[in-house]
Amino acid sequence: MPIGDRIGGFIRPGFNPLLAPDAPTIGTASESGADGISIAFTAPSDVGGGAITGYTVTARDTVSGLTFAATGTSSPITVSGLTPGQSYTVTVVAENAYGPSGASAASNSITIFNGAQLWLWGRNISGQLGQGNTTDYSSPVQVGALTTWKTVGGTGADATFAVKADGTAWSWGKANLGQTGQGNTTDLSSPVQIGALTTWIRLAGGYGGPNGGIKTDGTLWLWGKNTYGQLGQGNTTATSSPVQVGALTTWLKFAAGYYMGHAIKTDGTLWTTGGRNDNYGQLGTNNLTNYSSPVQIGALTDWSEVSSYNWNAGAIKTDGTIWMWGRNTWGQIGDGSVTTRSSPVQIGALTDWSKVAVGRDHTLALKTDGTLWAWGRNNYGQLGDGSITDRSSPVQIGSLTTWLELGAGYQNSGARTTANTLFSWGVNANGELGDGSTTNRSSPVQVGALTTWKAMMVTTEYMGGIKS
Protein backbone atom coordinates (compact mmCIF):
# COMPACT_ATOMS: atom_id res chain seq x y z
CA MET A 1 0.00 0.00 0.00
CA PRO A 2 1.27 3.56 -0.57
CA ILE A 3 2.99 5.29 2.26
CA GLY A 4 0.83 8.00 3.84
CA ASP A 5 1.02 10.64 6.52
CA ARG A 6 -1.28 10.44 9.52
CA ILE A 7 -3.69 13.41 9.81
CA GLY A 8 -6.50 13.20 12.34
CA GLY A 9 -6.01 9.45 12.66
CA PHE A 10 -6.05 8.83 8.91
CA ILE A 11 -3.29 8.18 6.41
CA ARG A 12 -3.24 10.77 3.64
CA PRO A 13 -3.06 8.93 0.29
CA GLY A 14 -0.04 9.70 -1.81
CA PHE A 15 2.22 10.89 0.98
CA ASN A 16 5.75 9.58 0.60
CA PRO A 17 8.43 10.80 3.02
CA LEU A 18 11.10 9.76 0.53
CA LEU A 19 9.71 12.25 -1.99
CA ALA A 20 8.75 15.03 0.44
CA PRO A 21 11.16 18.00 0.63
CA ASP A 22 13.83 18.61 3.21
CA ALA A 23 13.14 21.25 5.84
CA PRO A 24 13.79 24.90 4.95
CA THR A 25 16.68 26.76 6.58
CA ILE A 26 15.41 29.27 9.11
CA GLY A 27 16.55 32.89 9.01
CA THR A 28 16.08 35.79 11.41
CA ALA A 29 12.68 36.60 12.88
CA SER A 30 11.85 40.32 13.09
CA GLU A 31 8.90 42.45 14.17
CA SER A 32 6.33 43.32 11.50
CA GLY A 33 3.90 46.09 12.31
CA ALA A 34 2.35 46.16 15.74
CA ASP A 35 1.28 42.54 16.10
CA GLY A 36 3.31 40.42 13.72
CA ILE A 37 6.56 38.58 13.10
CA SER A 38 8.21 38.36 9.70
CA ILE A 39 10.45 35.35 9.12
CA ALA A 40 13.00 34.98 6.37
CA PHE A 41 14.06 31.50 5.30
CA THR A 42 15.88 29.64 2.56
CA ALA A 43 14.19 27.02 0.41
CA PRO A 44 15.20 23.37 1.01
CA SER A 45 18.36 22.25 -0.77
CA ASP A 46 16.51 19.05 -1.68
CA VAL A 47 12.92 19.63 -2.83
CA GLY A 48 12.19 15.91 -3.01
CA GLY A 49 10.06 14.47 -5.78
CA GLY A 50 8.41 17.70 -6.89
CA ALA A 51 8.46 21.47 -6.79
CA ILE A 52 7.65 23.26 -3.53
CA THR A 53 3.97 24.22 -3.52
CA GLY A 54 3.97 26.31 -0.34
CA TYR A 55 5.29 27.02 3.13
CA THR A 56 3.66 27.12 6.55
CA VAL A 57 5.14 29.39 9.20
CA THR A 58 4.23 28.74 12.83
CA ALA A 59 4.89 31.16 15.70
CA ARG A 60 4.92 29.54 19.15
CA ASP A 61 4.40 31.45 22.40
CA THR A 62 7.45 30.53 24.50
CA VAL A 63 5.40 30.60 27.73
CA SER A 64 1.92 29.25 26.96
CA GLY A 65 2.84 27.08 23.97
CA LEU A 66 -0.02 28.53 21.90
CA THR A 67 0.69 28.59 18.17
CA PHE A 68 -0.28 30.90 15.30
CA ALA A 69 0.28 30.02 11.65
CA ALA A 70 0.45 31.68 8.24
CA THR A 71 1.07 30.33 4.76
CA GLY A 72 2.80 31.61 1.64
CA THR A 73 4.77 30.62 -1.40
CA SER A 74 8.07 32.42 -0.77
CA SER A 75 10.23 34.10 1.88
CA PRO A 76 9.53 36.17 3.91
CA ILE A 77 6.17 35.27 5.46
CA THR A 78 4.45 37.26 8.22
CA VAL A 79 2.40 35.84 11.08
CA SER A 80 -0.06 38.42 12.48
CA GLY A 81 -2.45 38.68 15.41
CA LEU A 82 0.18 38.00 18.08
CA THR A 83 -0.05 39.24 21.67
CA PRO A 84 1.92 42.33 22.74
CA GLY A 85 4.61 41.69 25.31
CA GLN A 86 4.75 37.97 24.58
CA SER A 87 7.82 36.18 23.19
CA TYR A 88 7.68 33.79 20.23
CA THR A 89 9.90 31.48 18.23
CA VAL A 90 9.14 30.54 14.64
CA THR A 91 9.48 27.39 12.54
CA VAL A 92 8.90 26.82 8.83
CA VAL A 93 7.62 23.74 6.96
CA ALA A 94 7.84 23.25 3.18
CA GLU A 95 5.43 21.12 1.19
CA ASN A 96 5.28 19.55 -2.27
CA ALA A 97 2.78 17.23 -3.94
CA TYR A 98 4.07 14.31 -1.87
CA GLY A 99 3.68 15.92 1.53
CA PRO A 100 5.28 18.27 4.06
CA SER A 101 8.85 18.42 5.23
CA GLY A 102 9.84 18.27 8.82
CA ALA A 103 9.92 21.58 10.67
CA SER A 104 12.95 23.80 10.43
CA ALA A 105 15.00 24.61 13.48
CA ALA A 106 13.37 27.26 15.68
CA SER A 107 14.22 30.89 15.06
CA ASN A 108 15.54 33.39 17.54
CA SER A 109 13.06 34.39 20.25
CA ILE A 110 11.39 37.75 19.64
CA THR A 111 9.08 39.78 21.87
CA ILE A 112 6.12 41.47 20.22
CA PHE A 113 6.00 45.25 20.41
CA ASN A 114 4.27 46.34 23.62
CA GLY A 115 3.37 49.97 22.98
CA ALA A 116 5.10 53.31 22.53
CA GLN A 117 4.45 56.99 21.84
CA LEU A 118 1.73 58.15 19.42
CA TRP A 119 2.47 61.01 17.01
CA LEU A 120 0.16 62.68 14.46
CA TRP A 121 0.39 65.53 11.92
CA GLY A 122 -1.53 67.30 9.15
CA ARG A 123 -5.15 68.50 9.05
CA ASN A 124 -6.77 69.08 12.44
CA ILE A 125 -10.03 70.86 11.69
CA SER A 126 -12.01 68.61 14.07
CA GLY A 127 -9.33 67.87 16.66
CA GLN A 128 -8.32 64.58 15.01
CA LEU A 129 -4.66 65.11 15.94
CA GLY A 130 -5.53 64.81 19.64
CA GLN A 131 -3.81 68.03 20.73
CA GLY A 132 -6.74 69.61 22.54
CA ASN A 133 -7.07 72.15 19.72
CA THR A 134 -7.93 72.45 16.01
CA THR A 135 -4.55 73.72 14.76
CA ASP A 136 -2.91 72.03 11.76
CA TYR A 137 0.64 70.72 12.25
CA SER A 138 3.18 70.15 9.46
CA SER A 139 5.57 68.18 11.69
CA PRO A 140 4.81 65.26 14.02
CA VAL A 141 3.32 66.17 17.42
CA GLN A 142 2.95 63.72 20.29
CA VAL A 143 -0.51 62.79 21.56
CA GLY A 144 -0.18 63.15 25.31
CA ALA A 145 2.76 61.58 27.12
CA LEU A 146 1.77 57.93 27.22
CA THR A 147 4.07 55.20 25.90
CA THR A 148 1.49 52.42 25.73
CA TRP A 149 -0.09 52.98 22.30
CA LYS A 150 -0.16 49.84 20.18
CA THR A 151 -2.07 50.58 16.94
CA VAL A 152 -3.48 53.69 15.26
CA GLY A 153 -6.07 54.16 12.51
CA GLY A 154 -8.19 56.89 10.99
CA THR A 155 -11.43 57.40 9.13
CA GLY A 156 -12.06 59.33 5.95
CA ALA A 157 -14.20 61.63 8.08
CA ASP A 158 -11.72 63.35 10.43
CA ALA A 159 -11.75 60.90 13.34
CA THR A 160 -8.85 58.93 14.82
CA PHE A 161 -8.77 55.56 16.59
CA ALA A 162 -6.03 53.98 18.67
CA VAL A 163 -5.64 50.87 20.79
CA LYS A 164 -3.32 50.61 23.77
CA ALA A 165 -1.26 47.62 24.79
CA ASP A 166 -3.84 46.84 27.48
CA GLY A 167 -6.49 46.30 24.76
CA THR A 168 -8.49 49.47 25.47
CA ALA A 169 -9.81 51.45 22.49
CA TRP A 170 -9.71 55.25 22.22
CA SER A 171 -11.10 57.79 19.77
CA TRP A 172 -11.18 61.52 19.07
CA GLY A 173 -11.96 63.99 16.28
CA LYS A 174 -15.16 64.62 14.36
CA ALA A 175 -18.31 62.80 15.55
CA ASN A 176 -21.16 64.19 13.45
CA LEU A 177 -21.81 60.72 11.99
CA GLY A 178 -21.20 58.88 15.26
CA GLN A 179 -17.80 57.84 13.96
CA THR A 180 -15.99 58.11 17.32
CA GLY A 181 -18.12 55.34 18.84
CA GLN A 182 -18.73 57.33 22.02
CA GLY A 183 -22.53 57.12 21.92
CA ASN A 184 -22.90 60.75 20.86
CA THR A 185 -22.07 63.25 18.11
CA THR A 186 -19.75 65.50 20.13
CA ASP A 187 -16.38 66.29 18.57
CA LEU A 188 -13.33 65.46 20.70
CA SER A 189 -9.89 67.06 20.49
CA SER A 190 -8.22 64.63 22.92
CA PRO A 191 -8.41 60.82 23.27
CA VAL A 192 -11.43 59.37 25.10
CA GLN A 193 -11.86 55.66 25.82
CA ILE A 194 -14.57 53.76 23.92
CA GLY A 195 -16.42 51.80 26.59
CA ALA A 196 -14.49 49.83 29.21
CA LEU A 197 -13.43 46.70 27.33
CA THR A 198 -9.82 45.55 27.14
CA THR A 199 -10.14 43.16 24.19
CA TRP A 200 -9.67 45.35 21.12
CA ILE A 201 -6.92 44.57 18.59
CA ARG A 202 -7.16 47.28 15.94
CA LEU A 203 -9.73 49.82 14.72
CA ALA A 204 -10.39 51.33 11.28
CA GLY A 205 -12.97 53.57 9.67
CA GLY A 206 -14.26 54.73 6.31
CA TYR A 207 -15.94 57.87 5.06
CA GLY A 208 -19.61 57.53 5.99
CA GLY A 209 -18.87 54.40 7.99
CA PRO A 210 -18.47 51.72 8.90
CA ASN A 211 -16.08 52.27 11.78
CA GLY A 212 -14.95 49.49 14.06
CA GLY A 213 -12.72 46.51 14.46
CA ILE A 214 -12.15 42.98 15.66
CA LYS A 215 -11.73 41.89 19.26
CA THR A 216 -9.44 39.19 20.63
CA ASP A 217 -12.36 36.75 20.69
CA GLY A 218 -12.77 37.05 16.90
CA THR A 219 -15.98 39.08 17.01
CA LEU A 220 -16.54 42.08 14.71
CA TRP A 221 -18.04 45.33 16.01
CA LEU A 222 -19.10 48.38 13.96
CA TRP A 223 -20.68 51.80 14.45
CA GLY A 224 -21.50 55.07 12.67
CA LYS A 225 -23.64 55.96 9.70
CA ASN A 226 -25.70 53.12 8.20
CA THR A 227 -27.54 54.57 5.20
CA TYR A 228 -26.64 51.63 2.98
CA GLY A 229 -26.47 48.88 5.60
CA GLN A 230 -22.71 49.23 6.07
CA LEU A 231 -22.92 48.25 9.74
CA GLY A 232 -24.02 44.72 8.78
CA GLN A 233 -27.04 44.68 11.10
CA GLY A 234 -29.64 43.74 8.50
CA ASN A 235 -31.07 47.27 8.66
CA THR A 236 -30.15 50.89 7.91
CA THR A 237 -30.28 52.22 11.46
CA ALA A 238 -27.28 54.32 12.46
CA THR A 239 -25.58 53.86 15.84
CA SER A 240 -22.91 55.88 17.60
CA SER A 241 -21.84 52.99 19.86
CA PRO A 242 -20.27 49.62 18.92
CA VAL A 243 -22.71 46.88 17.83
CA GLN A 244 -21.69 43.29 17.09
CA VAL A 245 -22.04 41.97 13.56
CA GLY A 246 -23.82 38.64 13.95
CA ALA A 247 -22.53 36.13 16.46
CA LEU A 248 -19.49 34.73 14.67
CA THR A 249 -16.11 34.51 16.38
CA THR A 250 -14.10 33.85 13.24
CA TRP A 251 -13.36 37.36 11.94
CA LEU A 252 -9.67 37.95 11.29
CA LYS A 253 -9.15 41.23 9.38
CA PHE A 254 -11.33 44.27 8.69
CA ALA A 255 -11.05 47.19 6.24
CA ALA A 256 -13.41 50.15 5.80
CA GLY A 257 -14.13 52.18 2.68
CA TYR A 258 -16.74 54.60 1.36
CA TYR A 259 -20.03 53.42 2.95
CA MET A 260 -18.73 49.83 2.81
CA GLY A 261 -16.69 47.32 4.78
CA HIS A 262 -14.63 44.27 3.80
CA ALA A 263 -13.44 41.52 6.11
CA ILE A 264 -11.59 38.20 6.03
CA LYS A 265 -12.49 35.25 8.24
CA THR A 266 -10.12 32.71 9.74
CA ASP A 267 -11.15 30.23 7.04
CA GLY A 268 -9.75 32.56 4.36
CA THR A 269 -13.13 33.66 2.98
CA LEU A 270 -13.73 37.30 1.99
CA TRP A 271 -16.90 39.20 2.97
CA THR A 272 -18.44 42.63 2.41
CA THR A 273 -21.34 44.75 3.61
CA GLY A 274 -22.83 48.14 2.80
CA GLY A 275 -23.03 49.76 -0.56
CA ARG A 276 -23.72 53.05 -2.21
CA ASN A 277 -22.76 50.84 -5.11
CA ASP A 278 -22.62 53.84 -7.47
CA ASN A 279 -22.16 51.95 -10.73
CA TYR A 280 -18.64 51.03 -9.63
CA GLY A 281 -19.15 47.57 -8.09
CA GLN A 282 -16.86 48.43 -5.18
CA LEU A 283 -18.28 45.67 -2.98
CA GLY A 284 -16.87 43.05 -5.36
CA THR A 285 -20.10 41.02 -5.55
CA ASN A 286 -20.42 41.27 -9.35
CA ASN A 287 -23.51 43.48 -9.11
CA LEU A 288 -24.62 46.95 -7.99
CA THR A 289 -26.67 45.78 -5.01
CA ASN A 290 -26.33 47.17 -1.48
CA TYR A 291 -26.16 44.65 1.38
CA SER A 292 -27.14 45.29 5.00
CA SER A 293 -25.72 41.95 6.19
CA PRO A 294 -22.34 40.42 5.32
CA VAL A 295 -22.19 38.57 1.99
CA GLN A 296 -19.33 36.45 0.74
CA ILE A 297 -17.33 37.57 -2.28
CA GLY A 298 -17.01 34.46 -4.43
CA ALA A 299 -16.31 31.08 -2.86
CA LEU A 300 -12.53 31.10 -2.41
CA THR A 301 -10.86 30.34 0.91
CA ASP A 302 -7.38 31.69 0.30
CA TRP A 303 -7.63 35.44 0.98
CA SER A 304 -4.97 36.84 3.34
CA GLU A 305 -5.02 40.68 3.08
CA VAL A 306 -7.73 43.24 2.23
CA SER A 307 -7.86 47.02 1.92
CA SER A 308 -10.57 49.49 0.85
CA TYR A 309 -10.98 53.23 0.80
CA ASN A 310 -13.23 55.15 -1.57
CA TRP A 311 -14.97 53.33 -4.42
CA ASN A 312 -12.23 50.69 -4.59
CA ALA A 313 -10.93 47.65 -2.79
CA GLY A 314 -8.05 45.23 -3.17
CA ALA A 315 -6.92 41.96 -1.67
CA ILE A 316 -4.05 39.49 -1.70
CA LYS A 317 -4.31 35.72 -1.69
CA THR A 318 -2.09 33.24 0.11
CA ASP A 319 -0.49 32.38 -3.24
CA GLY A 320 0.87 35.93 -3.49
CA THR A 321 -1.47 37.13 -6.25
CA ILE A 322 -3.14 40.55 -6.00
CA TRP A 323 -6.74 41.29 -6.96
CA MET A 324 -8.64 44.59 -7.34
CA TRP A 325 -12.18 45.77 -8.02
CA GLY A 326 -14.38 48.90 -8.12
CA ARG A 327 -13.93 52.27 -9.80
CA ASN A 328 -11.16 52.55 -12.38
CA THR A 329 -11.41 56.08 -13.78
CA TRP A 330 -7.69 56.74 -13.32
CA GLY A 331 -6.38 53.20 -13.64
CA GLN A 332 -6.49 52.53 -9.89
CA ILE A 333 -7.45 48.89 -10.50
CA GLY A 334 -4.04 48.39 -12.13
CA ASP A 335 -5.08 46.06 -14.96
CA GLY A 336 -3.89 48.41 -17.73
CA SER A 337 -7.38 49.76 -18.40
CA VAL A 338 -9.86 52.33 -17.08
CA THR A 339 -12.72 49.83 -17.04
CA THR A 340 -14.75 49.53 -13.84
CA ARG A 341 -14.73 46.04 -12.26
CA SER A 342 -17.55 44.74 -10.05
CA SER A 343 -15.73 41.57 -9.02
CA PRO A 344 -12.07 40.85 -8.21
CA VAL A 345 -9.67 40.80 -11.19
CA GLN A 346 -6.09 39.64 -10.93
CA ILE A 347 -3.42 42.25 -11.57
CA GLY A 348 -0.75 40.65 -13.73
CA ALA A 349 0.45 37.12 -13.12
CA LEU A 350 3.00 37.63 -10.36
CA THR A 351 2.83 35.64 -7.12
CA ASP A 352 5.07 37.76 -4.91
CA TRP A 353 2.71 40.44 -3.57
CA SER A 354 2.59 40.73 0.23
CA LYS A 355 0.60 43.88 1.19
CA VAL A 356 -1.85 46.30 -0.44
CA ALA A 357 -3.13 49.75 0.55
CA VAL A 358 -6.02 51.33 -1.36
CA GLY A 359 -6.38 55.12 -1.38
CA ARG A 360 -9.06 57.42 -2.77
CA ASP A 361 -8.05 56.94 -6.41
CA HIS A 362 -4.66 55.24 -6.16
CA THR A 363 -3.18 52.00 -4.88
CA LEU A 364 0.12 51.00 -3.26
CA ALA A 365 1.46 47.48 -2.83
CA LEU A 366 4.53 45.70 -1.50
CA LYS A 367 6.25 42.64 -2.89
CA THR A 368 7.99 39.97 -0.88
CA ASP A 369 11.36 41.32 -2.08
CA GLY A 370 10.68 44.58 -0.23
CA THR A 371 10.00 46.69 -3.31
CA LEU A 372 7.19 49.27 -3.43
CA TRP A 373 4.75 49.66 -6.35
CA ALA A 374 1.94 52.08 -7.14
CA TRP A 375 -0.75 52.80 -9.73
CA GLY A 376 -3.81 54.99 -10.33
CA ARG A 377 -4.34 58.74 -10.09
CA ASN A 378 -1.23 60.85 -9.62
CA ASN A 379 -2.33 64.49 -9.83
CA TYR A 380 -0.42 65.40 -6.64
CA GLY A 381 2.42 62.90 -6.95
CA GLN A 382 0.70 60.41 -4.64
CA LEU A 383 2.17 57.47 -6.55
CA GLY A 384 5.68 58.58 -5.61
CA ASP A 385 7.34 57.92 -8.98
CA GLY A 386 8.62 61.47 -9.38
CA SER A 387 5.86 62.48 -11.79
CA ILE A 388 2.22 63.57 -11.81
CA THR A 389 1.31 61.07 -14.54
CA ASP A 390 -1.53 58.64 -13.92
CA ARG A 391 -0.60 54.94 -14.20
CA SER A 392 -3.00 52.12 -15.06
CA SER A 393 -0.43 49.39 -14.32
CA PRO A 394 1.95 48.94 -11.36
CA VAL A 395 5.16 51.03 -11.46
CA GLN A 396 8.03 50.57 -9.04
CA ILE A 397 8.72 53.45 -6.65
CA GLY A 398 12.45 53.97 -6.47
CA SER A 399 14.82 51.04 -6.09
CA LEU A 400 14.71 50.31 -2.36
CA THR A 401 14.11 46.74 -1.24
CA THR A 402 13.52 47.56 2.42
CA TRP A 403 9.88 48.69 2.48
CA LEU A 404 7.88 47.03 5.25
CA GLU A 405 4.55 48.83 5.83
CA LEU A 406 2.47 51.21 3.70
CA GLY A 407 -0.62 53.39 3.69
CA ALA A 408 -2.68 55.30 1.13
CA GLY A 409 -4.99 58.23 1.88
CA TYR A 410 -7.03 60.80 0.01
CA GLN A 411 -4.19 62.08 -2.21
CA ASN A 412 -1.28 61.25 0.08
CA SER A 413 0.81 58.17 0.73
CA GLY A 414 3.29 56.85 3.26
CA ALA A 415 5.52 53.87 3.99
CA ARG A 416 7.85 52.52 6.66
CA THR A 417 11.14 50.68 6.06
CA THR A 418 12.80 47.75 7.81
CA ALA A 419 15.13 50.34 9.38
CA ASN A 420 12.03 51.85 11.07
CA THR A 421 12.31 55.08 9.09
CA LEU A 422 9.11 56.74 7.86
CA PHE A 423 8.49 58.32 4.43
CA SER A 424 5.60 60.25 2.89
CA TRP A 425 4.62 61.81 -0.45
CA GLY A 426 1.73 63.34 -2.40
CA VAL A 427 -0.44 66.33 -1.50
CA ASN A 428 0.73 68.44 1.44
CA ALA A 429 -1.75 71.32 1.69
CA ASN A 430 -2.35 70.66 5.40
CA GLY A 431 1.16 69.54 6.32
CA GLU A 432 0.11 65.88 6.12
CA LEU A 433 3.53 64.79 4.86
CA GLY A 434 5.11 65.81 8.17
CA ASP A 435 8.21 67.39 6.63
CA GLY A 436 7.60 70.83 8.15
CA SER A 437 6.25 72.31 4.91
CA THR A 438 3.09 72.46 2.83
CA THR A 439 4.89 71.57 -0.41
CA ASN A 440 3.57 68.65 -2.46
CA ARG A 441 6.07 65.83 -3.06
CA SER A 442 6.06 63.40 -5.99
CA SER A 443 8.77 61.19 -4.48
CA PRO A 444 9.12 59.78 -0.95
CA VAL A 445 10.59 62.20 1.61
CA GLN A 446 11.66 61.07 5.06
CA VAL A 447 9.63 62.26 8.04
CA GLY A 448 12.40 63.54 10.29
CA ALA A 449 15.52 61.46 10.88
CA LEU A 450 14.28 58.98 13.48
CA THR A 451 14.74 55.24 13.13
CA THR A 452 12.29 54.26 15.85
CA TRP A 453 8.91 54.14 14.05
CA LYS A 454 7.10 50.90 14.93
CA ALA A 455 3.76 51.39 13.13
CA MET A 456 2.10 53.97 10.87
CA MET A 457 -1.19 55.04 9.33
CA VAL A 458 -2.29 57.27 6.44
CA THR A 459 -5.76 58.72 6.08
CA THR A 460 -7.56 61.74 4.61
CA GLU A 461 -5.23 64.76 4.87
CA TYR A 462 -3.33 63.60 7.94
CA MET A 463 -0.94 60.85 9.00
CA GLY A 464 0.48 59.30 12.12
CA GLY A 465 2.74 56.74 13.63
CA ILE A 466 3.84 54.98 16.79
CA LYS A 467 7.50 55.24 17.79
CA SER A 468 9.66 54.14 20.66
Buried (B, 14 or more C-beta within 10 A) or exposed (E): EEBBBEEEEEEBEEBBBEBBBBBBBBBEBBBBBBBBBBBBBEBBEEBBBBEBBBBBBBBBBBEEEEEBEBBBBBBBBBBBBBBBEBBBBBBBBBBBBBBBBEBBEBBEEBBBBBBBBBBBBBBBBBBBBBBEEBEBBBBBBBBEEBBBBBBBBBBBBBBBBBBBBEBBBBBBBBBBBBBBBBBEEEBBBBBBEBBEBEBBBBBBBBBBBBBBBBBEEBBBBBBBBBBBBBBBBBEBEBBBBBBBBEEBEEBBBBBBBBBBBBBBBEEBBBBBBBBBBEEBBBBBBBEBEBBBBBBEBBEBEBBBBBBBBBBBBBBBBBBBBBBBBBBBBBBBBBBBEBEBBBBBBEBEEBBBBBBBBBBBBBBBBBBBEBBBBBBBBBBBBBBBBBEBEBBBBBBEBBEBEEBBBBBBBBBBBBBBBBEBBBBBBBBBBBBBBBBBEBEBBBBBBEBBEBEBBBBBBBBBBBBBBBBB
